[in-house]
Amino acid sequence: MGKRALLVGINYPGTKAELKGCINDVNRMHKCLINRYGFAEEDIVVLIDTDSKYPQPTGVNIRRALSDLVASAEPGDYLFFHYSGHGTRLPAETGDDDDTGYDECIVPCDMNLITDQDFKELVLKVPDGCVITIVSDSCHSGGLLDKAKEQIGESTKLNREESNSESPSGGFRSFLKGKVKDAVHDAFQSRGIDIPDEILHRRHHNSSYEPEEVEEREHAGGHVKSRSLPLSTLIEMLKENSGKDDVDVGNIRPTLYHMFGKDASPKFKKFMKVLFKRLQEGRLSEGGGGHGGIIGLLSGVAHEVLKIKDDKEDEEVEVETEEEVYAGTKKNLPNNGVLISGCQTDQTSADANTPNGAYGACSNAIQAIIAENDGEVTNKDLVLNVRKMLGKEGYTQKPGLYCTDKHLNYPFIC
C-alpha cells in the first residue's frame, strides 16, 4: 500500500492576481500528510511559485506531475492532490449537456488552464482498488471533477433544479431566471465591466439571495480577497501574455491553444480539432447537438484560427464524437476519485490575510477539523463540519463533496 501526494500552491506574486495564503496552505498540508497520515517525505511532490528551488506550477508541470502521480498507482494505493490558488470558469461550449453549464478550471501560474474534464480524464486512469482525493481551495471549484456524483453541494444542474423546485418562489422559472442573470453577468465581466451583485440581484443556487463575497474586504481583523480570477482579469492577463489585443470571451480557448499548443488543456485541443474540422466543412455556426453556444461565436475569429492550425494542431488528440468535446462522455464516470471543493461553481473561496497569518478559509477549516478529531474523519463529516465552521466565521462559501456513494463515508485521504 503506497501513499503519494502532489501539493500545488500559487500566490501569483507581482501580478494583479496576487494572493497571500496559498503557499501557507501547502506547507500546512505537507506537515499534516507526514505527521497525521503517515506519508513519506519522498512521496510528496510540491509545486509553488515563490521559491525557485521548487518546480514552478505551470500548466504543463502540474499536468505532468498529476500524470506521474496516477501512472505509478497500484490497487490499494492512496493518492492525494491539494490545490490552493485561483479558479475560474468558462461558459461551456454548449451548456445543455454540461453538468454545471460551465468549464470549471484551476489557474496555473502561466494561465494554462486545467479544466473539469481534464480532471475527469485523469481520474479515469486511476486503477480500481485505488482512490485519489482532490482538495481544490479555489473559486468556482464545485463541479471541478466533471460527471462526479454531487453528494454535498448545489453546483450540478440536477441538484440546482431540485433545490429550486422546493422553493416557494423557485421552480424551473426561478432556475431559468438565475441562469439568465449568470449569463448576463459573465458577458459584461468578460468585457471588463463589473456589475455589482446588489444591482444585478443575482441569486445563488439556494432559494434565498446570498451575494457572492466581494473580491476584497475586511473580515475578522484581517483582509480577505477572493480566489476567483474573473473573466475580465483573465482576459486582461492573456492579452499581456500573448501580445494579442482582441482576446474576448468567445476566443479564450483559441487564445490558450495559440499560446500553449500541444501543452494546452486536452479539452481545448479537442475543441480546436472540432473547430478546425467545422471551419473546413463550412459549418461553424452549428453548436453541440445543434444548440449554438460559444462555438457559434467564433465565426469572427475563423481566419485567425486557420492561421494557427498548421503549426499547432496535435495529431495525437483523438475525438470520437463532438459530444465529448462539449460535455464529456457519459459512458465512463470518475468513480475512483473524491473531490472536496472550496465552494460551489458560482461562488468564490476566500484568501484571508490575518494577524495570525495568511490562508485559504477552506484549507484552514480543514486543518482545524482534522486537529479536532483524534481518529478518522470521513469525507462526508469533514465537508459538513467545514461548512458549519465557515458559516460561523462569517464566510458565505459552501464547500462541496463529489464522489460515489461508496466513498461518501470513506476516511478522508486514507
C-alpha positions as CSV (number, residue, x, y, z in Angstrom):
1,M,0.0,0.0,0.0
2,G,1.5,3.3,-1.1
3,K,0.7,6.9,-0.2
4,R,1.7,9.6,-2.7
5,A,0.7,13.2,-2.9
6,L,1.0,16.3,-5.1
7,L,0.6,19.7,-3.5
8,V,0.3,22.9,-5.6
9,G,0.2,26.4,-4.2
10,I,0.2,29.6,-6.3
11,N,0.3,33.1,-4.9
12,Y,0.9,34.8,-8.3
13,P,3.4,37.3,-6.8
14,G,3.9,40.6,-8.6
15,T,0.7,40.2,-10.7
16,K,-2.7,41.8,-10.4
17,A,-4.0,38.4,-9.4
18,E,-1.7,38.1,-6.3
19,L,-2.8,36.0,-3.3
20,K,-1.3,35.6,0.1
21,G,-2.3,32.3,1.7
22,C,-1.8,29.6,-0.9
23,I,1.8,28.6,-0.1
24,N,0.9,28.5,3.6
25,D,-1.9,26.1,2.8
26,V,0.5,23.8,1.0
27,N,3.0,24.0,3.9
28,R,0.4,23.1,6.4
29,M,-1.0,20.2,4.3
30,H,2.6,18.9,3.8
31,K,3.1,18.7,7.6
32,C,-0.3,17.2,8.0
33,L,0.3,14.4,5.5
34,I,3.5,13.4,7.2
35,N,2.5,13.8,10.9
36,R,-1.1,12.7,10.7
37,Y,-1.4,10.4,7.7
38,G,2.0,8.8,7.5
39,F,3.1,10.0,4.1
40,A,6.9,9.8,3.5
41,E,8.7,13.0,2.5
42,E,10.0,11.5,-0.7
43,D,6.4,10.6,-1.8
44,I,5.2,14.2,-1.7
45,V,5.8,16.5,-4.7
46,V,5.4,20.2,-4.1
47,L,5.0,22.9,-6.8
48,I,5.0,26.5,-5.7
49,D,5.7,29.8,-7.4
50,T,7.5,31.7,-4.6
51,D,10.7,29.6,-4.3
52,S,12.9,28.8,-7.3
53,K,14.1,25.6,-5.6
54,Y,10.7,24.1,-6.4
55,P,9.3,23.3,-9.8
56,Q,7.0,26.1,-11.0
57,P,3.3,25.4,-11.0
58,T,2.8,25.9,-14.7
59,G,0.1,24.2,-16.6
60,V,2.4,21.6,-18.2
61,N,4.2,21.0,-14.9
62,I,1.0,20.4,-13.0
63,R,-0.3,18.1,-15.7
64,R,2.9,16.1,-15.8
65,A,3.0,15.8,-12.0
66,L,-0.6,14.6,-11.9
67,S,0.1,12.1,-14.7
68,D,3.1,10.8,-12.8
69,L,1.1,10.5,-9.6
70,V,-1.6,8.4,-11.3
71,A,0.8,6.4,-13.6
72,S,2.6,5.0,-10.5
73,A,-0.6,3.9,-8.8
74,E,-1.5,0.3,-7.9
75,P,-4.6,-1.2,-6.3
76,G,-4.6,-0.4,-2.6
77,D,-2.7,2.9,-3.0
78,Y,-3.9,6.3,-1.7
79,L,-3.3,9.3,-3.9
80,F,-3.8,12.9,-2.8
81,F,-3.8,16.2,-4.7
82,H,-4.2,19.6,-3.0
83,Y,-4.5,22.8,-4.9
84,S,-4.6,26.3,-3.5
85,G,-4.8,29.1,-6.0
86,H,-7.1,30.9,-8.3
87,G,-10.1,29.2,-10.0
88,T,-12.2,30.4,-12.9
89,R,-15.0,29.2,-15.1
90,L,-15.7,29.5,-18.8
91,P,-19.1,29.3,-20.3
92,A,-19.4,25.8,-21.7
93,E,-19.2,25.5,-25.5
94,T,-22.8,24.4,-25.1
95,G,-24.3,24.3,-21.6
96,D,-27.2,22.0,-22.5
97,D,-25.3,18.8,-21.6
98,D,-22.7,20.0,-19.2
99,D,-23.5,19.1,-15.6
100,T,-22.9,22.7,-14.3
101,G,-23.2,24.6,-17.6
102,Y,-19.5,25.8,-17.2
103,D,-16.0,24.6,-17.6
104,E,-14.6,25.0,-14.1
105,C,-10.8,25.4,-14.2
106,I,-7.8,25.9,-11.9
107,V,-5.4,28.6,-12.9
108,P,-1.7,27.7,-13.1
109,C,0.9,30.5,-12.8
110,D,1.2,30.8,-16.6
111,M,-2.6,30.9,-17.2
112,N,-2.5,27.5,-19.0
113,L,-5.9,26.4,-17.6
114,I,-6.7,22.9,-16.4
115,T,-10.4,22.0,-16.8
116,D,-13.0,19.9,-15.1
117,Q,-12.9,17.4,-18.0
118,D,-9.1,17.2,-17.7
119,F,-9.6,16.1,-14.1
120,K,-12.2,13.6,-15.1
121,E,-9.8,12.1,-17.7
122,L,-7.1,11.9,-15.0
123,V,-9.3,10.0,-12.5
124,L,-10.4,7.6,-15.2
125,K,-6.8,6.4,-15.3
126,V,-6.7,5.6,-11.6
127,P,-6.8,1.8,-11.2
128,D,-9.7,0.0,-9.4
129,G,-8.9,-0.5,-5.8
130,C,-7.1,2.8,-5.6
131,V,-8.6,6.2,-4.9
132,I,-7.4,9.8,-5.5
133,T,-8.6,12.5,-3.1
134,I,-8.6,16.1,-4.6
135,V,-9.0,19.2,-2.5
136,S,-9.3,22.4,-4.5
137,D,-9.4,25.5,-2.4
138,S,-10.2,27.8,-5.3
139,C,-13.2,29.7,-6.6
140,H,-15.8,28.0,-8.8
141,S,-14.4,24.6,-7.7
142,G,-17.8,23.0,-7.4
143,G,-18.0,20.5,-10.3
144,L,-14.3,20.6,-10.9
145,L,-14.4,16.8,-11.3
146,D,-16.7,16.5,-14.3
147,K,-19.5,13.9,-14.1
148,A,-18.7,13.0,-10.5
149,K,-21.8,12.5,-8.3
150,E,-22.6,15.6,-6.2
151,Q,-23.1,14.3,-2.6
152,I,-23.0,17.6,-0.9
153,G,-23.5,20.8,-2.9
154,E,-25.7,22.8,-5.2
155,S,-23.5,23.1,-8.3
156,T,-24.8,20.5,-10.7
157,K,-28.0,21.0,-12.7
158,L,-29.8,18.2,-11.0
159,N,-29.3,19.5,-7.5
160,R,-30.0,23.1,-8.6
161,E,-33.3,22.1,-10.1
162,E,-34.3,20.0,-7.1
163,S,-33.3,22.9,-4.7
164,N,-35.2,25.5,-6.7
165,S,-38.3,23.3,-7.1
166,E,-38.6,23.1,-3.3
167,S,-38.5,26.9,-3.0
168,P,-41.9,28.6,-2.7
169,S,-40.7,31.2,-5.3
170,G,-38.5,28.8,-7.1
171,G,-39.2,26.0,-9.6
172,F,-37.9,26.0,-13.2
173,R,-38.8,29.6,-13.7
174,S,-36.5,30.6,-10.8
175,F,-33.7,28.4,-12.1
176,L,-34.0,29.8,-15.6
177,K,-34.0,33.3,-14.2
178,G,-30.8,32.6,-12.3
179,K,-29.1,31.2,-15.4
180,V,-30.0,34.2,-17.5
181,K,-28.5,36.5,-14.8
182,D,-25.4,34.4,-14.7
183,A,-25.0,34.7,-18.5
184,V,-25.5,38.5,-18.4
185,H,-23.0,38.8,-15.5
186,D,-20.4,36.8,-17.3
187,A,-20.9,38.6,-20.6
188,F,-20.4,42.0,-19.1
189,Q,-17.5,40.8,-16.9
190,S,-15.7,39.3,-20.0
191,R,-15.6,42.8,-21.4
192,G,-14.1,44.4,-18.3
193,I,-17.4,45.6,-16.9
194,D,-18.1,44.6,-13.3
195,I,-21.8,44.6,-12.3
196,P,-22.3,44.6,-8.5
197,D,-24.5,41.7,-7.4
198,E,-26.7,44.1,-5.5
199,I,-27.5,45.8,-8.8
200,L,-27.9,42.6,-10.8
201,H,-29.8,40.8,-7.9
202,R,-28.0,37.7,-8.9
203,R,-29.1,34.6,-6.9
204,H,-27.2,31.6,-5.8
205,H,-28.4,28.0,-6.2
206,N,-30.2,28.1,-2.9
207,S,-33.6,29.6,-2.6
208,S,-32.6,32.8,-0.7
209,Y,-30.5,35.5,-2.2
210,E,-26.9,35.5,-1.0
211,P,-24.5,37.8,-2.7
212,E,-21.0,36.4,-3.6
213,E,-18.2,37.6,-1.5
214,V,-16.8,40.7,-2.9
215,E,-13.3,40.5,-4.3
216,E,-11.6,42.3,-1.4
217,R,-13.0,43.1,2.0
218,E,-12.1,43.3,5.7
219,H,-13.0,40.3,7.8
220,A,-12.3,39.4,11.5
221,G,-9.5,41.8,11.9
222,G,-7.9,40.8,8.6
223,H,-8.0,41.4,4.9
224,V,-9.9,38.9,2.7
225,K,-9.5,38.5,-1.1
226,S,-11.4,36.2,-3.4
227,R,-9.6,33.3,-5.1
228,S,-11.6,34.0,-8.2
229,L,-10.0,35.1,-11.4
230,P,-12.8,37.0,-13.1
231,L,-13.1,36.6,-16.9
232,S,-12.2,40.3,-17.2
233,T,-8.9,39.8,-15.3
234,L,-8.1,36.5,-17.1
235,I,-8.7,38.2,-20.5
236,E,-6.5,41.2,-19.5
237,M,-3.7,38.9,-18.4
238,L,-4.0,36.7,-21.5
239,K,-3.7,39.9,-23.6
240,E,-0.5,40.8,-21.8
241,N,1.0,37.3,-22.0
242,S,0.0,36.7,-25.7
243,G,0.5,40.2,-27.1
244,K,-2.9,40.0,-28.6
245,D,-5.4,42.8,-28.1
246,D,-8.5,41.0,-29.4
247,V,-9.0,38.4,-26.6
248,D,-12.6,38.1,-25.6
249,V,-14.9,35.5,-24.0
250,G,-15.6,34.0,-27.4
251,N,-11.9,33.2,-28.2
252,I,-10.3,32.3,-24.9
253,R,-9.9,28.7,-25.9
254,P,-8.3,29.5,-29.3
255,T,-6.0,32.0,-27.5
256,L,-4.9,29.5,-25.0
257,Y,-4.3,27.0,-27.8
258,H,-2.4,29.6,-29.7
259,M,-0.2,30.3,-26.6
260,F,0.5,26.8,-25.4
261,G,-0.1,24.5,-28.4
262,K,0.5,20.8,-27.5
263,D,0.9,21.9,-23.9
264,A,-2.6,23.3,-23.7
265,S,-5.5,21.5,-22.0
266,P,-6.5,18.3,-23.7
267,K,-10.1,19.7,-23.6
268,F,-9.1,22.8,-25.5
269,K,-7.1,20.7,-28.0
270,K,-10.1,18.6,-28.7
271,F,-12.2,21.7,-29.0
272,M,-9.8,23.2,-31.6
273,K,-9.7,19.9,-33.5
274,V,-13.5,20.1,-33.9
275,L,-13.3,23.8,-34.7
276,F,-10.8,23.2,-37.5
277,K,-13.0,20.5,-38.9
278,R,-16.0,22.7,-38.9
279,L,-14.2,25.6,-40.5
280,Q,-13.0,23.3,-43.3
281,E,-16.6,22.0,-43.7
282,G,-18.2,25.4,-43.6
283,R,-20.5,24.6,-40.6
284,L,-19.0,26.8,-37.9
285,S,-22.4,28.2,-36.9
286,E,-23.6,24.8,-35.6
287,G,-23.3,24.1,-31.9
288,G,-23.2,20.9,-30.0
289,G,-26.4,19.0,-30.7
290,G,-27.5,21.9,-32.9
291,H,-27.6,24.4,-30.0
292,G,-25.1,27.2,-30.9
293,G,-23.2,28.1,-27.8
294,I,-19.6,29.5,-27.6
295,I,-18.5,27.7,-30.8
296,G,-21.1,29.7,-32.7
297,L,-19.5,32.9,-31.6
298,L,-16.2,32.1,-33.3
299,S,-17.1,33.0,-36.9
300,G,-15.3,36.3,-36.3
301,V,-12.0,34.6,-35.5
302,A,-12.2,31.9,-38.1
303,H,-9.4,33.4,-40.2
304,E,-7.1,33.7,-37.2
305,V,-7.9,30.1,-36.1
306,L,-7.0,28.8,-39.5
307,K,-3.7,30.7,-39.5
308,I,-2.5,28.8,-36.4
309,K,-3.7,25.4,-37.5
310,D,-0.6,24.2,-39.4
311,D,1.9,24.7,-36.6
312,K,-0.2,24.0,-33.6
313,E,-2.5,21.0,-34.3
314,D,-1.8,18.0,-32.2
315,E,-2.4,14.8,-34.2
316,E,-2.2,12.7,-31.1
317,V,-5.5,14.2,-29.8
318,E,-8.4,11.9,-30.8
319,V,-12.0,12.9,-30.8
320,E,-14.6,10.1,-31.0
321,T,-17.7,12.3,-31.1
322,E,-18.3,16.1,-30.9
323,E,-20.4,15.5,-27.8
324,E,-17.3,14.6,-25.8
325,V,-15.8,17.9,-26.7
326,Y,-18.9,19.9,-25.5
327,A,-19.9,18.0,-22.4
328,G,-17.7,14.9,-22.0
329,T,-18.7,11.3,-22.4
330,K,-21.2,9.9,-20.1
331,K,-20.2,6.2,-20.6
332,N,-17.3,6.4,-18.2
333,L,-17.6,8.0,-14.7
334,P,-14.7,9.1,-12.4
335,N,-15.6,6.5,-9.8
336,N,-12.1,6.3,-8.3
337,G,-11.9,10.0,-7.4
338,V,-13.1,12.2,-4.5
339,L,-13.4,15.9,-4.9
340,I,-13.7,18.3,-2.0
341,S,-14.3,21.8,-3.4
342,G,-13.7,25.0,-1.6
343,C,-17.1,26.4,-2.7
344,Q,-19.9,26.0,-5.3
345,T,-19.5,26.6,-9.0
346,D,-21.0,30.1,-8.7
347,Q,-19.2,31.1,-5.5
348,T,-15.8,32.4,-4.5
349,S,-13.3,31.0,-2.0
350,A,-11.7,33.3,0.5
351,D,-8.0,34.1,0.7
352,A,-7.6,35.5,4.2
353,N,-4.6,37.7,5.4
354,T,-4.9,38.0,9.1
355,P,-2.6,38.9,12.0
356,N,-2.3,35.2,12.6
357,G,-1.1,34.5,9.1
358,A,-2.5,34.1,5.6
359,Y,-4.5,31.1,4.5
360,G,-7.4,29.9,2.4
361,A,-10.6,29.8,4.5
362,C,-11.5,26.3,3.4
363,S,-7.9,24.9,3.9
364,N,-7.8,26.5,7.4
365,A,-11.1,24.9,8.3
366,I,-10.0,21.5,7.0
367,Q,-6.9,21.7,9.2
368,A,-9.0,22.7,12.2
369,I,-11.4,19.8,11.8
370,I,-8.6,17.3,11.4
371,A,-6.9,18.6,14.5
372,E,-10.2,18.3,16.5
373,N,-10.6,14.6,15.6
374,D,-8.1,12.1,17.1
375,G,-9.4,9.3,14.9
376,E,-10.6,9.1,11.3
377,V,-12.9,11.7,9.9
378,T,-15.0,10.7,6.9
379,N,-15.3,12.7,3.7
380,K,-18.9,13.4,4.5
381,D,-18.3,14.5,8.1
382,L,-15.3,16.7,7.1
383,V,-17.2,18.6,4.5
384,L,-20.3,19.1,6.7
385,N,-18.2,20.3,9.6
386,V,-16.1,22.6,7.3
387,R,-19.3,24.1,6.0
388,K,-20.5,24.7,9.6
389,M,-17.2,26.3,10.7
390,L,-17.0,28.6,7.7
391,G,-20.6,29.7,8.3
392,K,-19.8,30.5,12.0
393,E,-16.8,32.5,10.8
394,G,-19.0,34.6,8.5
395,Y,-18.0,33.2,5.2
396,T,-20.7,32.5,2.6
397,Q,-18.7,29.9,0.6
398,K,-20.1,26.4,0.8
399,P,-17.6,23.5,0.2
400,G,-18.9,20.5,-1.8
401,L,-18.3,16.8,-2.0
402,Y,-18.2,14.8,-5.2
403,C,-17.8,11.1,-5.2
404,T,-19.5,7.7,-5.4
405,D,-21.8,6.5,-2.6
406,K,-19.0,4.1,-1.8
407,H,-16.6,6.8,-1.0
408,L,-19.0,9.1,0.8
409,N,-18.2,7.6,4.2
410,Y,-14.6,6.7,3.5
411,P,-12.0,8.2,5.7
412,F,-10.5,11.5,4.4
413,I,-7.3,10.7,2.4
414,C,-6.7,7.2,3.8
